[in-house]
Amino acid sequence: ESKPRMACGSCNIEIPLADRFAPNHSPPPLPTDTFFQLESTTLRVPAAPFHLGNALLDILLAVVVCEDIKVDCDKFSIKATVFYRSSTCIVKLRVYEVTPGSYVVEFQRRRGDCTVFMDMYHEFVKHLASDQQCCLVVGSVPVADAVLE
């Protein structure tokens, strides 16, 4: 049985529409464990969570070449192997709800080239800042320490 698919960007990958974020999907709350720390590559983005999740997916597919994309709508995460400027890294993007209506997206480098990861992170910042529905304020990054205060 074939699922409806959406072709995207430079990857030439088709993402099943069922694997995109919908208005009924909501990110998990930010963990309250005292040992939990957000990465320094965390952004506060005042957007509807399903739009934010799909914007992250669209940017990932349009800006870099990637494979092995895994979208988990329940955990509100995206994991992919990224090929960028002749190197690779594995990244995971997680969205958390900080307070009702307030969200952060955490960019994690799981493995691979740290320069590729930081170049990709800066591309995401640039694209999210230009997205009218994401409303990212560029001067507000990083937020990892400020979020937990």
N, C-alpha and C positions, 0 to 999 in steps of 0.2 A: 504494500500500500504506500503510495507516494504522498508525502506531506507538501503543502505549499511552501515554496522557497523564495528567498530574496537574494538576488545576485548583488555583490558589493565589490567596489573598489579594485585596488591593484592586486588583491589576492586571487581574484577570479574564483572565489569560494562562494557557494550558495549556502546561506544560513536558513534552516527551516523556520518559517514564520512562527511556529510553535516554540522555538528556542529564543524568541525575542521577548523583551519585557512588556507586560501588559499592565493596565491600570490596577488590576486586582493583585499584582505582585507588590510586596512591600519588603524593604530591607530589614535585616535583623537590627535590634537595638545595639548600640555600642556596648561592648562587654564592660562590666563593672568590676571585674577582678582587679585587685591592686597590682598584679604583675603584668597586666595587659598594657601594651604601649603601641600607639599608632606609629607607622613609619614617618620619617620626616617628609616623605613624598606624599602627603595627604592634603587634600583640598576640601575646603568648605564650599559646597555648591547649592545655592538655594533654588532648586528645580524640583519639579514633580519627579519622584523617584523612577517611574517607568521611562520618562523622557531622558533622564540622566543615564540610566542603564543602556538605553538604545543609542544615545549619543556616543557613549564610550565605545560601544560595539561598532558603530558606523565609523568613528575616527580610527579605531584599530584596523578596520578593513580597508579604509581609504588611504591612510598615511603610510603604513608600513606593509611589508610583505610578511604574511604569517601563515601558519598551518597549525593543525591540532587544536583548533579553537573549541573550548568547552564552555558552554553557557549554563550556569546553574541558577535558575530563576528563584528557587527557594532560598538559597544562600545569598542571592543577589551578587553573584561573582562571575567573572570572565577569566579564563586562563588560556594562554596561547604561547606558542613558540614564535618569536619575532625575529625576522631577518632584516637587518637595517645596516646600510653602509658596510657590507662585506662581513658582518659578524652576526652572532645570534645571542638571544637570551630568552629565558622562559619568564613570563610575567603573569601576575595575577592582580586583577582589579577587583576590589571589594567596596561595596557601598554599605554604610551603616546609618541608622537613624540616631542622632545625638539627642534631640528632644523632638516632640511632635512638630513636624514641618521643617526640621533642620537636619541636613544630611552632610556626610563627608564621603569622599571617595579616596580609598587608600591604594596606592600603586606599590606593588611588591615585586622585587626582583627575586625570583626563586633560584635561578641558576644562570650562569653565562656572563657575558661582557657587561660590565657596569657602565661603560661609556655609551653603549647601545641603549641601555636602560634609561640613562639620564637624557640622552638626545630624544628618545621616544617620549619621556615624561614632559619635556619642554614643548614638544609638538602637541601633546594633549592639552597643556595649559593654554597654548596659543589658540587652538581650535575651540576649546570650551569658552574662552574669553570672547570669541567672536560669535558664539551661539546665543541668539536672542533669548531662547527659552531656558538656558542654563544660568545666565546672569552671574558668571564667575567674575569676581572682582580680583584682578591680577595682583594688586598690592596685598591681598589677604593670604598669601601663601608663604611658607608652609604653615599649617595650623596644628600640627600634631600635639604640641604642648598646650596650646591655648584651648583646645577642645575639651580636655579633661579637667580644666580648672573650674 
